[in-house]
Structure formats: C-alpha cells, structure tokens
Amino acid sequence: MCGITGIFSHKSVAAELYDSIIHLQHRGQDAAGIMTYDDRMHKEKGIGLAKEIFNEENMGLLTGNIGISHNRYPTHGGFSHGEVQPFWTSVPYGIALAHNGNLTNYNELAAEVIKQETRYLNTTSDSEVLLHLFADELHQDIPPQTNEEFFDLLCEAVTKLFRKVKGAYSITSIIIGKGLVVFRDPQGIRPLVKGERPNGKGGKDYIFASENTMFYALGYDPKGTVLPGEIIYVAEDGSVFNKRLVKKEFNPCIFEYVYFARPDATLNDVSVYRARLRMGQNLAIAWKKKQPNKTPDIVIPAPSTANTSALSFANELGIRYSEGLYKNTFIGRTFIMLGQKERKKSVKYKLVPQETEIRDKKVLILDDSIVRGNTSREIVRMLRDFGAREVYFAVACPPVKSPCFYGVDMPTRTELIAGNKTEKEIEKYLDVDALLYQNIDSLVEAVTRKGDHHIDRPCMACLDGKYVCNDVDDAKMDEMETMRENDRNGN
Ligand code: SF4
C-alpha cells in the first residue's frame, strides 16, 4: 500500500505535495518522493519519513506548478534508494509516474520491456515496468499537436495498458510539455479521489490523491472519486479531459475501510469513519446473539485503527468504552514495519496498559483485524498481567486467510494465522475466554450500506480467496509468494 498525489496549480506545488505526503504518511513510512515540473523535471526522494527527507534547501529546488508525490510502503521490489518513486523516463516524452498498487503479471511484463532494445530496467519494481509500458504506448513518429489529439493518444495508450497489465494500479503522472495525467485500473482496487479549488483567476486548481485527508488543509473541495477504468488529463493550459475507458465491476479494496485508510477519509464515496462505526455496530449485534451471557465491563480498542468500531460496539452493548491501552504514537504501525523481530519488539514499546482500567474487569478487546496473531496474543497477555478477570476478543474483519497481491503487504499463507487454524484454535492460541470475528456479509453491509457510491462488490480476496482480477491460481500464488520472500530477503 502506498500513497500518491498529483497536483495542478496556479502556484508552486512543492509545499502542497509535502503536506500531502504528511497527510498520507500512514500509507507508507518506508520512503517518499516528490517530482515537480516547470521547464524541466525536478525531483527529491529518500528513505524514511517525509520530515527526514525534505528540508527548506531541497524543497526550494522543487519549482513548478505541476507535480506528483509518493509515499512508499513496499509490496514489490527491493528497499534501496533506487526503488523510491516517482520513477521517470525521458523517452518519448519526459514522463514521471507514481503508482499505488501491485501488478500480478510483473514477470511477463518485465520480460516484454527488457526485450525491447530501447528500454532497460534499473529496479525490480513493478511501477518502473508500468512506466516503461506507458511510455512505449505513447510513442508516435509524429507527436500529436493539440490537447485533444494528445488526449486521444492517452486514451489509446491506457486502453492498451488495461488489456496488458493485471492487478491493481492507481496512477498519477506528469508529462513534460503536456500536463498531469491520472488513471485507475479497470476494477478500481486501490483508491484515487479528486478535488478542486478556484485559482483566483477564473480557473481551477486540481488535486488527485489516494485519500482526501489533505484536502481541507490545502483548501480543496472534494469532488468524489476517479472511477475505475477512468483517465483524467489536465493539460498545461488548464483544460480538463476525462473518459471512462472500460466498464467492469467496481471492486475497491475492503481492507482500506478495515485498517488502512485514515478514518477521516472518504474513499469511493464512502466515509471510512461511518463504515467503521457500522462495523462495530454489526459486530456488537452478533456478539449479543452469540454470547448473551458474556457481557464485558469495558470495551478497549487495540489502538488506534479499531477506536471507531470499538466506540460503536460499546454503544450498541450499552457498556463503557475505555482507552485502557495507551498508544505511543511515535512508534510506527506494526503492520508496516518490516520483519517479525522488529514487529514483536514494537508491541510493548507501542502499547501501555492502564491498570486502573483493567484490574478485576471483564475486558473486551476490539481489533480491526488479526493477521499473524502475534500482536493480538501479546495484547491478551498484557491484559492478564495487569489483572483482567476475563478477556474477550472481537474482530471487525473476518479471518484473513489469503495473501493480498493487490498492494497490501500481507504475509504468506503459512504466516496467516487464520490460513492455518480454525477459530477455535485461534481462540486457544490467543488465550481468550471468547473470540468473535465479523462475518463477511456484515462487513460488506457495513461498507456499502449507505451513500451514492458505485461499488459493485468490494475486493475481499484476502478473506474469501476470490481474486477479483481472476489472475491468481495456485501456481501464481506460489510465484507471487516466492517473489515477495525474495524481495524481503533482498535476493
Ligand atoms: Fe484489499 Fe484484501 Fe483485496 Fe488486498 S486482497 S486489495 S487487502 S481486500
């Protein structure tokens, strides 16, 4: 999972792109980059958090009113500086590209790119492959002259990409001499929202981003979502062209609502906060049915992505919501950190139980999801250490049984606790007095209940094993898992 932004403005965009990276920092803490464009491209990128990479000096060199940015959270490729986006090529135009998602036919596509004599790959990143394929499709002996002609070429090029490229990809891109281009894969798996603001001269500025979390701070009005299979082109003179190139089922990632997105975001025209409230409510109704004799004294969220669901869960049950686990926000989110060792170490650093809230109480912990199970188990142990009388565990997401190949760095099948154990076995492993998972229908209902969204059926491949692009069978699963292991081990 990554965070991307593209801005077309009447003024310099560097500071706004920096703010966007800060507002999308939860989507990727591994690395970040900004590219801007005036008469030529300017770039700055590095490993770490935005505040560690950018400073007054290097930001001053990022001139131009059009730009893109990227927060990196690696799901494919290595961990070196060279893998940090945006990527850039100079043939046939200067093109820079930021990608959120993951391609499932990387090996075939990389082979195709390498076969062509004019292209070579600097990295093992699927985003670089995507950039070269996009650039190749845009190549013409006689380049288009007008914006309309260029948009026709873009539509043709991206339509060909849609046929060729499998998996998830939301893209922001700048093209020298042309402007800003964004598009989203035909099933809209990864999010991409849009916003506008008046530019004070009778025209408009435009922003496109993985989440609208920075819109208010930057003065943009939300204008909904880039649709699946849609391309939008903002030409250098400010004229805007858009087209939905293909219409397939709209299958946005359900895990964005469960865990990944910031709660104040609205994705695919669905409020993440409202979806999480409904998740908690649905789960509480199920708890009352399944455990009428196990009413907790308090509900404590595993902070902080479960806070919203825990609040509505407690309200529905008529019991007290408690912040009985204090989170040190200066420690990175455990799901994002690399390697089991670091992750284990960080749980105790990150969470501190409050004894006054826990001792002699029947405590229900509500977590957004259980992936490996080690964090949940440690939380339960902490509560028992701090004197909880009984510990119950409720999970806003159904069991995660399969890896994600569409841009979320989930573990392999062997590491996923629900891929290998029954719910009863997980209850025992966690050492809880009762465990309840949300069921899939209740989760889908929570996300799609209300609003003017166009979602047909969210992607839930990690929960139900149905990969929405029909691109993952057993052989592909083995190939992708091996590739991911190699990436992790630096092979
Ligand atoms: Fe999201 Fe899971 Fe689908 Fe990946 S497999 S895109 S995490 S719902």
Residues whose N, C-alpha, C, O or C-beta is under 5 A from the ligand:
A	BS01	SF4	C253 I254 F255 P403 C404 F405 Y406 V408 C459 M460 A461 C462
